[in-house]
Amino acid sequence: MLISVYIPFLVTAALAVLAAPVARRLPPRRAAWALACAALVTAVGWAGSLALLAFSGVAQIPEIAEEGRWSVTALRAEDPVYLVVAAGSALLLGICVVSLVVAAVRQVRHLVRARRECARLPGRTELAVIDDDVPLAFALPGAPGRVVVSRGMLCCLGDGEREALLAHERAHLRGRHHLFQSLWRLTAALNPLLRPVTVAGEFVLERWADEAAAERVGDRRVVAHAVGRAALASAGASRPAALAVTGGVVPQRVRALLAPPPARRSLPLLVGGLLLAVCCASLANAASDSDQMLDGAQWALCTEHTGGVATAPTDHGHRPDACCVGPDRAEHGERRF
């Protein structure tokens, strides 16, 4: 467990570094799914590793060891994790869990607020045009979602650019991009190292909508002009929603639209899949080592109480029924199952 328990931390750090290059080089739709899967797996690996490290320290508390009926001496000999590391892991895990709960409450409130705003908008069609001179355009998730555009934004764009803008916002709704956002924000709340993944993911979602708009309009240059003009027009205006045509790094999006569509690459996905497999395998190995460590500590306690005549654990990690818990109970033939 000494080495394998730390591998999920290294995989998470590698993902934080590689998130931005993946977002720029892969097709945006594939990149969004890849980042979502990677964030979910590494967040679980992060929490699992912290839990195992914290348990290695909690298990050495005499009162806990007495309740679990294992030898503290044997446990300390088999598990060389320092108590300060275990205590720090327990504290960090507690903070991350609280952060996750707070983030989950915020996401639920955000979705409820979006549904209420959808219900208040005029009309019943997917497109809602508001009479406001401030240039605004965003997708509002709901049941169903709405595309909200202000009169000021429509006046800033030409006919083709308006079509591109509406296609962009509709792509956000069709792809349910708000669910990707929620996943990245929740995993980043649980694992602070995943915050770069959230930033890269938001950029990928805007690129995904850009590519969908380019397919709809049939002219990548028109979409690039629409993105640039919308960003210039809405500069300084507050955005009520993150799923907006002016989101992300606009200059990079415009350059990507003026270039050919991104090519399909399999190597980054294969490398990422290998890293996630290593993360899962190392966490499973660490959990198995922890279980075997407890079995050894329990057997050691049985050996101490029976004067060294207890039977060793089997290959499956289970103690035989002949292992008793103390000399007083052994005299009466009591067993612990």
Secondary structure, DSSP 8 states (H G I E B T S, - for coil): -TTGGGHHHHHHHHHHHHHHHHHHHS-HHHHHHHHHHHHHHHHHHHHHHHHHHHHHHHTTSHHHHHHHT--HHHHHHH----HHHHHHHHHHHHHHHHHHHHHHHHHHHHHHHHHHHHHHSSSSSSEEEE--SS--EEEE-STT-EEEEEHHHHHHS-HHHHHHHHHHHHHHHHTTHHHHHHHHHHHHHH-GGGHHHHHHHHHHHHHHHHHHHHHHHS-HHHHHHHHHHHHHHTTT---S-SSBTT-S-HHHHHHHHHS------SHHHHHHHHHHHHHHHHHHHHHHHHHHHHHHHHHHHHHHHTTS-S----TTS---TT--S-HHHHHTT----
